[in-house]
Structures are given as structure tokens and as C-alpha cells.
């Protein structure tokens, strides 16, 4: 498990910025809590998750819909569960 550099953390937070305030709040709270513990696998999963559309992501974060397609992976499920608990 490698630690994220300052630059990698800044890039992850920049990619995490969303068009919907609700998503921003949930993701920022998650990163504030777990950023220093994220593994390379976590960062790859988050990077993929951040490609999801804002409304679709919000529906997943609020458990209105389930993950599907390329987003339906154990790593993304684990990260979403952590976000939902905060």
C-alpha cells in the first residue's frame, strides 16, 4: 500500500469535484475521513466512480439505485458503503 503524495491527493480532490452540491458534500466528507488511508486500488476505483454522471452518482450514494455495468465492482461497492455511513 503506497501513500498518496500531496500532488496525487490534490489531483484526486480535483477529480472528485462534482456539479451537484450533494455529491460534493458526501465525497468531501469521505476524503476528509479516509484520504490518508486510500490504497492505489481505492484511487483507481474512485477515479472510475468519478466518471459516473452526477445524477446517477447521487442516486447510488443515496441508495436509490444500485451500481451497474463497469461500476459494479467489489472495490466501488466498498467505497460507496463507506461514503453512505458518514
Gaussian input, Z-matrix of N, CA and C with variables (Angstrom, degrees):
# hf/3-21g

backbone

0 1
 N
 C     1     B1
 C     2     B2     1     A1
 N     3     B3     2     A2     1     D1
 C     4     B4     3     A3     2     D2
 C     5     B5     4     A4     3     D3
 N     6     B6     5     A5     4     D4
 C     7     B7     6     A6     5     D5
 C     8     B8     7     A7     6     D6
 N     9     B9     8     A8     7     D7
 C    10    B10     9     A9     8     D8
 C    11    B11    10    A10     9     D9
 N    12    B12    11    A11    10    D10
 C    13    B13    12    A12    11    D11
 C    14    B14    13    A13    12    D12
 N    15    B15    14    A14    13    D13
 C    16    B16    15    A15    14    D14
 C    17    B17    16    A16    15    D15
 N    18    B18    17    A17    16    D16
 C    19    B19    18    A18    17    D17
 C    20    B20    19    A19    18    D18
 N    21    B21    20    A20    19    D19
 C    22    B22    21    A21    20    D20
 C    23    B23    22    A22    21    D21
 N    24    B24    23    A23    22    D22
 C    25    B25    24    A24    23    D23
 C    26    B26    25    A25    24    D24
 N    27    B27    26    A26    25    D25
 C    28    B28    27    A27    26    D26
 C    29    B29    28    A28    27    D27
 N    30    B30    29    A29    28    D28
 C    31    B31    30    A30    29    D29
 C    32    B32    31    A31    30    D30
 N    33    B33    32    A32    31    D31
 C    34    B34    33    A33    32    D32
 C    35    B35    34    A34    33    D33
 N    36    B36    35    A35    34    D34
 C    37    B37    36    A36    35    D35
 C    38    B38    37    A37    36    D36
 N    39    B39    38    A38    37    D37
 C    40    B40    39    A39    38    D38
 C    41    B41    40    A40    39    D39
 N    42    B42    41    A41    40    D40
 C    43    B43    42    A42    41    D41
 C    44    B44    43    A43    42    D42
 N    45    B45    44    A44    43    D43
 C    46    B46    45    A45    44    D44
 C    47    B47    46    A46    45    D45
 N    48    B48    47    A47    46    D46
 C    49    B49    48    A48    47    D47
 C    50    B50    49    A49    48    D48
 N    51    B51    50    A50    49    D49
 C    52    B52    51    A51    50    D50
 C    53    B53    52    A52    51    D51
 N    54    B54    53    A53    52    D52
 C    55    B55    54    A54    53    D53
 C    56    B56    55    A55    54    D54
 N    57    B57    56    A56    55    D55
 C    58    B58    57    A57    56    D56
 C    59    B59    58    A58    57    D57
 N    60    B60    59    A59    58    D58
 C    61    B61    60    A60    59    D59
 C    62    B62    61    A61    60    D60
 N    63    B63    62    A62    61    D61
 C    64    B64    63    A63    62    D62
 C    65    B65    64    A64    63    D63
 N    66    B66    65    A65    64    D64
 C    67    B67    66    A66    65    D65
 C    68    B68    67    A67    66    D66
 N    69    B69    68    A68    67    D67
 C    70    B70    69    A69    68    D68
 C    71    B71    70    A70    69    D69
 N    72    B72    71    A71    70    D70
 C    73    B73    72    A72    71    D71
 C    74    B74    73    A73    72    D72
 N    75    B75    74    A74    73    D73
 C    76    B76    75    A75    74    D74
 C    77    B77    76    A76    75    D75
 N    78    B78    77    A77    76    D76
 C    79    B79    78    A78    77    D77
 C    80    B80    79    A79    78    D78
 N    81    B81    80    A80    79    D79
 C    82    B82    81    A81    80    D80
 C    83    B83    82    A82    81    D81
 N    84    B84    83    A83    82    D82
 C    85    B85    84    A84    83    D83
 C    86    B86    85    A85    84    D84
 N    87    B87    86    A86    85    D85
 C    88    B88    87    A87    86    D86
 C    89    B89    88    A88    87    D87
 N    90    B90    89    A89    88    D88
 C    91    B91    90    A90    89    D89
 C    92    B92    91    A91    90    D90
 N    93    B93    92    A92    91    D91
 C    94    B94    93    A93    92    D92
 C    95    B95    94    A94    93    D93
 N    96    B96    95    A95    94    D94
 C    97    B97    96    A96    95    D95
 C    98    B98    97    A97    96    D96
 N    99    B99    98    A98    97    D97
 C   100   B100    99    A99    98    D98
 C   101   B101   100   A100    99    D99
 N   102   B102   101   A101   100   D100
 C   103   B103   102   A102   101   D101
 C   104   B104   103   A103   102   D102
 N   105   B105   104   A104   103   D103
 C   106   B106   105   A105   104   D104
 C   107   B107   106   A106   105   D105
 N   108   B108   107   A107   106   D106
 C   109   B109   108   A108   107   D107
 C   110   B110   109   A109   108   D108
 N   111   B111   110   A110   109   D109
 C   112   B112   111   A111   110   D110
 C   113   B113   112   A112   111   D111
 N   114   B114   113   A113   112   D112
 C   115   B115   114   A114   113   D113
 C   116   B116   115   A115   114   D114
 N   117   B117   116   A116   115   D115
 C   118   B118   117   A117   116   D116
 C   119   B119   118   A118   117   D117
 N   120   B120   119   A119   118   D118
 C   121   B121   120   A120   119   D119
 C   122   B122   121   A121   120   D120
 N   123   B123   122   A122   121   D121
 C   124   B124   123   A123   122   D122
 C   125   B125   124   A124   123   D123
 N   126   B126   125   A125   124   D124
 C   127   B127   126   A126   125   D125
 C   128   B128   127   A127   126   D126
 N   129   B129   128   A128   127   D127
 C   130   B130   129   A129   128   D128
 C   131   B131   130   A130   129   D129
 N   132   B132   131   A131   130   D130
 C   133   B133   132   A132   131   D131
 C   134   B134   133   A133   132   D132
 N   135   B135   134   A134   133   D133
 C   136   B136   135   A135   134   D134
 C   137   B137   136   A136   135   D135
 N   138   B138   137   A137   136   D136
 C   139   B139   138   A138   137   D137
 C   140   B140   139   A139   138   D138
 N   141   B141   140   A140   139   D139
 C   142   B142   141   A141   140   D140
 C   143   B143   142   A142   141   D141
 N   144   B144   143   A143   142   D142
 C   145   B145   144   A144   143   D143
 C   146   B146   145   A145   144   D144
 N   147   B147   146   A146   145   D145
 C   148   B148   147   A147   146   D146
 C   149   B149   148   A148   147   D147
 N   150   B150   149   A149   148   D148
 C   151   B151   150   A150   149   D149
 C   152   B152   151   A151   150   D150
 N   153   B153   152   A152   151   D151
 C   154   B154   153   A153   152   D152
 C   155   B155   154   A154   153   D153
 N   156   B156   155   A155   154   D154
 C   157   B157   156   A156   155   D155
 C   158   B158   157   A157   156   D156
 N   159   B159   158   A158   157   D157
 C   160   B160   159   A159   158   D158
 C   161   B161   160   A160   159   D159
 N   162   B162   161   A161   160   D160
 C   163   B163   162   A162   161   D161
 C   164   B164   163   A163   162   D162
 N   165   B165   164   A164   163   D163
 C   166   B166   165   A165   164   D164
 C   167   B167   166   A166   165   D165
 N   168   B168   167   A167   166   D166
 C   169   B169   168   A168   167   D167
 C   170   B170   169   A169   168   D168
 N   171   B171   170   A170   169   D169
 C   172   B172   171   A171   170   D170
 C   173   B173   172   A172   171   D171
 N   174   B174   173   A173   172   D172
 C   175   B175   174   A174   173   D173
 C   176   B176   175   A175   174   D174
 N   177   B177   176   A176   175   D175
 C   178   B178   177   A177   176   D176
 C   179   B179   178   A178   177   D177
 N   180   B180   179   A179   178   D178
 C   181   B181   180   A180   179   D179
 C   182   B182   181   A181   180   D180
 N   183   B183   182   A182   181   D181
 C   184   B184   183   A183   182   D182
 C   185   B185   184   A184   183   D183
 N   186   B186   185   A185   184   D184
 C   187   B187   186   A186   185   D185
 C   188   B188   187   A187   186   D186
 N   189   B189   188   A188   187   D187
 C   190   B190   189   A189   188   D188
 C   191   B191   190   A190   189   D189
 N   192   B192   191   A191   190   D190
 C   193   B193   192   A192   191   D191
 C   194   B194   193   A193   192   D192
 N   195   B195   194   A194   193   D193
 C   196   B196   195   A195   194   D194
 C   197   B197   196   A196   195   D195
 N   198   B198   197   A197   196   D196
 C   199   B199   198   A198   197   D197
 C   200   B200   199   A199   198   D198
 N   201   B201   200   A200   199   D199
 C   202   B202   201   A201   200   D200
 C   203   B203   202   A202   201   D201
 N   204   B204   203   A203   202   D202
 C   205   B205   204   A204   203   D203
 C   206   B206   205   A205   204   D204
 N   207   B207   206   A206   205   D205
 C   208   B208   207   A207   206   D206
 C   209   B209   208   A208   207   D207
 N   210   B210   209   A209   208   D208
 C   211   B211   210   A210   209   D209
 C   212   B212   211   A211   210   D210
 N   213   B213   212   A212   211   D211
 C   214   B214   213   A213   212   D212
 C   215   B215   214   A214   213   D213
 N   216   B216   215   A215   214   D214
 C   217   B217   216   A216   215   D215
 C   218   B218   217   A217   216   D216
 N   219   B219   218   A218   217   D217
 C   220   B220   219   A219   218   D218
 C   221   B221   220   A220   219   D219
 N   222   B222   221   A221   220   D220
 C   223   B223   222   A222   221   D221
 C   224   B224   223   A223   222   D222
 N   225   B225   224   A224   223   D223
 C   226   B226   225   A225   224   D224
 C   227   B227   226   A226   225   D225
 N   228   B228   227   A227   226   D226
 C   229   B229   228   A228   227   D227
 C   230   B230   229   A229   228   D228
 N   231   B231   230   A230   229   D229
 C   232   B232   231   A231   230   D230
 C   233   B233   232   A232   231   D231
 N   234   B234   233   A233   232   D232
 C   235   B235   234   A234   233   D233
 C   236   B236   235   A235   234   D234
 N   237   B237   236   A236   235   D235
 C   238   B238   237   A237   236   D236
 C   239   B239   238   A238   237   D237
 N   240   B240   239   A239   238   D238
 C   241   B241   240   A240   239   D239
 C   242   B242   241   A241   240   D240
 N   243   B243   242   A242   241   D241
 C   244   B244   243   A243   242   D242
 C   245   B245   244   A244   243   D243
 N   246   B246   245   A245   244   D244
 C   247   B247   246   A246   245   D245
 C   248   B248   247   A247   246   D246
 N   249   B249   248   A248   247   D247
 C   250   B250   249   A249   248   D248
 C   251   B251   250   A250   249   D249
 N   252   B252   251   A251   250   D250
 C   253   B253   252   A252   251   D251
 C   254   B254   253   A253   252   D252
 N   255   B255   254   A254   253   D253
 C   256   B256   255   A255   254   D254
 C   257   B257   256   A256   255   D255

   B1=1.4564
   B2=1.5222
   B3=1.2972
   B4=1.4595
   B5=1.5230
   B6=1.3137
   B7=1.4635
   B8=1.5190
   B9=1.3067
   B10=1.4604
   B11=1.5215
   B12=1.3120
   B13=1.4543
   B14=1.5271
   B15=1.3147
   B16=1.4704
   B17=1.5248
   B18=1.3261
   B19=1.4575
   B20=1.5251
   B21=1.3206
   B22=1.4680
   B23=1.5265
   B24=1.3415
   B25=1.4705
   B26=1.5222
   B27=1.3187
   B28=1.4685
   B29=1.5306
   B30=1.3157
   B31=1.4675
   B32=1.5184
   B33=1.3369
   B34=1.4584
   B35=1.5253
   B36=1.3144
   B37=1.4708
   B38=1.5267
   B39=1.3338
   B40=1.4628
   B41=1.5245
   B42=1.3376
   B43=1.4690
   B44=1.5262
   B45=1.3271
   B46=1.4586
   B47=1.5282
   B48=1.3277
   B49=1.4738
   B50=1.5202
   B51=1.3099
   B52=1.4559
   B53=1.5217
   B54=1.3207
   B55=1.4525
   B56=1.5168
   B57=1.3223
   B58=1.4597
   B59=1.5264
   B60=1.3108
   B61=1.4535
   B62=1.5283
   B63=1.3226
   B64=1.4552
   B65=1.5242
   B66=1.3412
   B67=1.4613
   B68=1.5188
   B69=1.3266
   B70=1.4654
   B71=1.5255
   B72=1.3138
   B73=1.4638
   B74=1.5209
   B75=1.3312
   B76=1.4651
   B77=1.5232
   B78=1.3215
   B79=1.4665
   B80=1.5259
   B81=1.3193
   B82=1.4664
   B83=1.5205
   B84=1.3184
   B85=1.4651
   B86=1.5342
   B87=1.3479
   B88=1.4628
   B89=1.5294
   B90=1.3357
   B91=1.4615
   B92=1.5289
   B93=1.3248
   B94=1.4622
   B95=1.5313
   B96=1.3186
   B97=1.4642
   B98=1.5308
   B99=1.3322
   B100=1.4656
   B101=1.5281
   B102=1.3094
   B103=1.4635
   B104=1.5293
   B105=1.3103
   B106=1.4624
   B107=1.5271
   B108=1.3345
   B109=1.4588
   B110=1.5287
   B111=1.3258
   B112=1.4611
   B113=1.5232
   B114=1.3238
   B115=1.4586
   B116=1.5253
   B117=1.3132
   B118=1.4645
   B119=1.5263
   B120=1.3348
   B121=1.4655
   B122=1.5222
   B123=1.3349
   B124=1.4670
   B125=1.5238
   B126=1.3277
   B127=1.4665
   B128=1.5208
   B129=1.3270
   B130=1.4701
   B131=1.5250
   B132=1.3359
   B133=1.4681
   B134=1.5257
   B135=1.3244
   B136=1.4609
   B137=1.5196
   B138=1.3231
   B139=1.4649
   B140=1.5193
   B141=1.3190
   B142=1.4646
   B143=1.5270
   B144=1.3168
   B145=1.4621
   B146=1.5239
   B147=1.3384
   B148=1.4520
   B149=1.5248
   B150=1.3257
   B151=1.4647
   B152=1.5323
   B153=1.3237
   B154=1.4630
   B155=1.5322
   B156=1.3070
   B157=1.4551
   B158=1.5187
   B159=1.3283
   B160=1.4637
   B161=1.5200
   B162=1.3284
   B163=1.4663
   B164=1.5247
   B165=1.3187
   B166=1.4633
   B167=1.5324
   B168=1.3351
   B169=1.4666
   B170=1.5229
   B171=1.3089
   B172=1.4683
   B173=1.5247
   B174=1.3275
   B175=1.4691
   B176=1.5268
   B177=1.3283
   B178=1.4629
   B179=1.5309
   B180=1.3251
   B181=1.4589
   B182=1.5250
   B183=1.3278
   B184=1.4723
   B185=1.5178
   B186=1.3411
   B187=1.4706
   B188=1.5319
   B189=1.3200
   B190=1.4636
   B191=1.5223
   B192=1.3324
   B193=1.4638
   B194=1.5256
   B195=1.3265
   B196=1.4602
   B197=1.5157
   B198=1.3106
   B199=1.4508
   B200=1.5176
   B201=1.3247
   B202=1.4607
   B203=1.5191
   B204=1.3074
   B205=1.4593
   B206=1.5150
   B207=1.3373
   B208=1.4646
   B209=1.5294
   B210=1.3286
   B211=1.4632
   B212=1.5252
   B213=1.3180
   B214=1.4658
   B215=1.5327
   B216=1.3444
   B217=1.4563
   B218=1.5321
   B219=1.3125
   B220=1.4748
   B221=1.5267
   B222=1.3243
   B223=1.4699
   B224=1.5225
   B225=1.3263
   B226=1.4655
   B227=1.5262
   B228=1.3278
   B229=1.4666
   B230=1.5251
   B231=1.3317
   B232=1.4623
   B233=1.5267
   B234=1.3294
   B235=1.4635
   B236=1.5285
   B237=1.3339
   B238=1.4732
   B239=1.5228
   B240=1.3431
   B241=1.4650
   B242=1.5247
   B243=1.3377
   B244=1.4710
   B245=1.5325
   B246=1.3092
   B247=1.4735
   B248=1.5215
   B249=1.3238
   B250=1.4619
   B251=1.5304
   B252=1.3171
   B253=1.4705
   B254=1.5220
   B255=1.3375
   B256=1.4679
   B257=1.5191
   A1=108.37
   A2=116.18
   A3=119.34
   A4=109.70
   A5=115.54
   A6=120.95
   A7=109.61
   A8=115.98
   A9=120.43
   A10=109.53
   A11=116.25
   A12=120.55
   A13=108.32
   A14=116.10
   A15=120.56
   A16=110.70
   A17=116.57
   A18=121.37
   A19=111.20
   A20=117.33
   A21=120.49
   A22=111.14
   A23=116.51
   A24=119.58
   A25=110.38
   A26=117.11
   A27=120.97
   A28=110.38
   A29=116.69
   A30=120.40
   A31=111.47
   A32=117.19
   A33=120.70
   A34=109.89
   A35=117.44
   A36=120.13
   A37=111.32
   A38=117.00
   A39=119.61
   A40=110.05
   A41=118.10
   A42=121.22
   A43=111.15
   A44=117.13
   A45=121.60
   A46=112.71
   A47=117.44
   A48=119.92
   A49=109.38
   A50=115.44
   A51=121.01
   A52=110.60
   A53=116.06
   A54=121.91
   A55=113.14
   A56=116.41
   A57=120.43
   A58=109.77
   A59=116.70
   A60=121.95
   A61=111.67
   A62=117.21
   A63=120.69
   A64=110.87
   A65=117.02
   A66=120.95
   A67=110.59
   A68=116.18
   A69=120.50
   A70=111.35
   A71=116.72
   A72=120.56
   A73=111.67
   A74=116.70
   A75=121.06
   A76=110.64
   A77=117.04
   A78=120.96
   A79=110.70
   A80=117.88
   A81=120.79
   A82=110.32
   A83=117.31
   A84=121.08
   A85=110.02
   A86=116.58
   A87=121.68
   A88=110.69
   A89=117.07
   A90=120.42
   A91=111.49
   A92=117.59
   A93=120.54
   A94=110.27
   A95=116.99
   A96=122.24
   A97=112.77
   A98=117.18
   A99=120.66
   A100=116.23
   A101=118.43
   A102=121.09
   A103=113.32
   A104=117.68
   A105=120.05
   A106=112.71
   A107=117.59
   A108=121.54
   A109=112.94
   A110=117.77
   A111=120.67
   A112=111.87
   A113=114.97
   A114=121.64
   A115=109.05
   A116=116.42
   A117=120.88
   A118=110.17
   A119=116.58
   A120=121.55
   A121=110.38
   A122=116.89
   A123=121.48
   A124=110.77
   A125=116.46
   A126=120.78
   A127=110.55
   A128=117.19
   A129=120.51
   A130=110.62
   A131=116.73
   A132=120.70
   A133=111.09
   A134=117.07
   A135=120.70
   A136=111.21
   A137=116.92
   A138=120.53
   A139=110.60
   A140=116.80
   A141=120.77
   A142=110.25
   A143=116.58
   A144=121.03
   A145=111.61
   A146=116.93
   A147=121.04
   A148=112.50
   A149=117.93
   A150=121.39
   A151=111.63
   A152=116.29
   A153=121.82
   A154=109.61
   A155=117.54
   A156=121.90
   A157=111.36
   A158=116.44
   A159=121.13
   A160=113.90
   A161=117.71
   A162=120.12
   A163=111.14
   A164=116.53
   A165=120.91
   A166=110.03
   A167=116.31
   A168=120.49
   A169=110.86
   A170=117.33
   A171=120.29
   A172=110.47
   A173=117.10
   A174=120.37
   A175=111.21
   A176=117.24
   A177=120.87
   A178=110.09
   A179=117.43
   A180=120.88
   A181=112.26
   A182=116.41
   A183=120.91
   A184=112.21
   A185=117.14
   A186=124.48
   A187=112.11
   A188=116.57
   A189=121.00
   A190=110.57
   A191=115.75
   A192=122.10
   A193=108.39
   A194=114.88
   A195=121.19
   A196=110.12
   A197=115.56
   A198=120.88
   A199=109.45
   A200=116.32
   A201=120.02
   A202=109.47
   A203=115.29
   A204=121.50
   A205=112.21
   A206=116.08
   A207=121.00
   A208=112.32
   A209=117.30
   A210=121.68
   A211=112.87
   A212=117.26
   A213=122.59
   A214=109.75
   A215=115.62
   A216=121.20
   A217=109.15
   A218=117.42
   A219=119.60
   A220=112.74
   A221=117.08
   A222=119.66
   A223=111.52
   A224=117.26
   A225=119.75
   A226=110.52
   A227=117.52
   A228=119.89
   A229=110.89
   A230=116.87
   A231=121.45
   A232=110.67
   A233=117.53
   A234=120.84
   A235=111.55
   A236=117.00
   A237=120.39
   A238=110.50
   A239=116.77
   A240=119.91
   A241=110.99
   A242=116.56
   A243=119.39
   A244=109.75
   A245=117.49
   A246=120.75
   A247=110.85
   A248=116.62
   A249=120.86
   A250=112.00
   A251=117.41
   A252=120.93
   A253=113.11
   A254=116.55
   A255=119.26
   A256=112.62
   D1=117.45
   D2=179.05
   D3=-97.89
   D4=144.10
   D5=177.20
   D6=-78.35
   D7=145.77
   D8=177.07
   D9=-73.68
   D10=138.33
   D11=174.06
   D12=-76.66
   D13=167.63
   D14=176.80
   D15=-56.34
   D16=-43.36
   D17=-179.43
   D18=-65.00
   D19=-42.51
   D20=179.06
   D21=-64.87
   D22=-37.96
   D23=177.55
   D24=-65.87
   D25=-41.91
   D26=178.70
   D27=-62.80
   D28=-42.69
   D29=178.78
   D30=-64.22
   D31=-41.06
   D32=179.35
   D33=-63.31
   D34=-44.50
   D35=178.91
   D36=-64.90
   D37=-36.56
   D38=177.95
   D39=-65.18
   D40=-43.32
   D41=178.88
   D42=-67.43
   D43=-24.86
   D44=-177.78
   D45=-76.54
   D46=-16.08
   D47=-178.44
   D48=-61.54
   D49=132.90
   D50=-174.92
   D51=-122.60
   D52=163.18
   D53=178.24
   D54=-78.90
   D55=-18.95
   D56=179.11
   D57=-105.06
   D58=128.10
   D59=-178.78
   D60=-56.67
   D61=-39.26
   D62=-178.31
   D63=-59.26
   D64=-44.28
   D65=177.52
   D66=-63.01
   D67=-45.04
   D68=178.95
   D69=-56.12
   D70=-44.87
   D71=-178.09
   D72=-63.72
   D73=-45.14
   D74=-179.20
   D75=-65.41
   D76=-46.98
   D77=-176.81
   D78=-68.97
   D79=-40.28
   D80=178.54
   D81=-62.95
   D82=-43.51
   D83=178.24
   D84=-60.44
   D85=-42.24
   D86=177.50
   D87=-61.33
   D88=-49.40
   D89=-178.60
   D90=-64.86
   D91=-37.76
   D92=177.49
   D93=-59.68
   D94=-36.62
   D95=-177.35
   D96=-81.68
   D97=-42.66
   D98=-167.77
   D99=-114.68
   D100=-5.48
   D101=-172.02
   D102=-50.87
   D103=-43.77
   D104=-176.40
   D105=-73.35
   D106=-12.04
   D107=-178.62
   D108=-102.10
   D109=-4.85
   D110=-174.41
   D111=-67.27
   D112=137.58
   D113=176.73
   D114=-93.82
   D115=171.82
   D116=175.42
   D117=-59.23
   D118=-38.02
   D119=178.04
   D120=-62.85
   D121=-42.66
   D122=178.10
   D123=-61.66
   D124=-44.66
   D125=-178.96
   D126=-63.33
   D127=-40.73
   D128=177.61
   D129=-63.53
   D130=-42.15
   D131=179.05
   D132=-65.73
   D133=-42.50
   D134=178.02
   D135=-64.39
   D136=-40.80
   D137=179.10
   D138=-59.49
   D139=-41.97
   D140=176.83
   D141=-66.13
   D142=-45.42
   D143=-179.96
   D144=-58.68
   D145=-37.73
   D146=-178.16
   D147=-71.06
   D148=-7.67
   D149=173.71
   D150=-81.09
   D151=-13.77
   D152=-179.74
   D153=-68.57
   D154=145.70
   D155=176.64
   D156=-62.28
   D157=151.38
   D158=-175.91
   D159=-57.64
   D160=-48.13
   D161=-177.85
   D162=-66.63
   D163=-40.17
   D164=178.25
   D165=-63.67
   D166=-43.14
   D167=179.11
   D168=-62.91
   D169=-44.14
   D170=179.41
   D171=-60.54
   D172=-42.97
   D173=178.56
   D174=-59.89
   D175=-38.98
   D176=178.09
   D177=-69.14
   D178=-46.26
   D179=-178.88
   D180=-61.87
   D181=-33.18
   D182=179.27
   D183=-91.13
   D184=6.51
   D185=178.07
   D186=61.28
   D187=30.36
   D188=174.46
   D189=-80.18
   D190=-31.85
   D191=177.90
   D192=-136.45
   D193=164.77
   D194=179.31
   D195=-99.66
   D196=158.99
   D197=174.47
   D198=-66.18
   D199=144.22
   D200=178.52
   D201=-146.25
   D202=167.60
   D203=177.44
   D204=61.84
   D205=-138.16
   D206=-176.45
   D207=-65.52
   D208=-17.29
   D209=-178.54
   D210=-85.54
   D211=-11.07
   D212=-175.54
   D213=-86.00
   D214=73.04
   D215=179.86
   D216=-124.84
   D217=155.04
   D218=178.33
   D219=-58.37
   D220=-39.34
   D221=-178.86
   D222=-65.20
   D223=-43.94
   D224=179.21
   D225=-67.67
   D226=-39.67
   D227=176.11
   D228=-57.29
   D229=-44.99
   D230=-179.23
   D231=-62.07
   D232=-44.20
   D233=-179.75
   D234=-66.33
   D235=-41.45
   D236=177.41
   D237=-61.17
   D238=-42.25
   D239=178.41
   D240=-60.98
   D241=-39.74
   D242=178.33
   D243=-64.97
   D244=-41.81
   D245=179.48
   D246=-63.20
   D247=-39.67
   D248=-177.04
   D249=-69.39
   D250=-24.54
   D251=-178.53
   D252=-80.15
   D253=-17.80
   D254=-176.20
   D255=-80.32

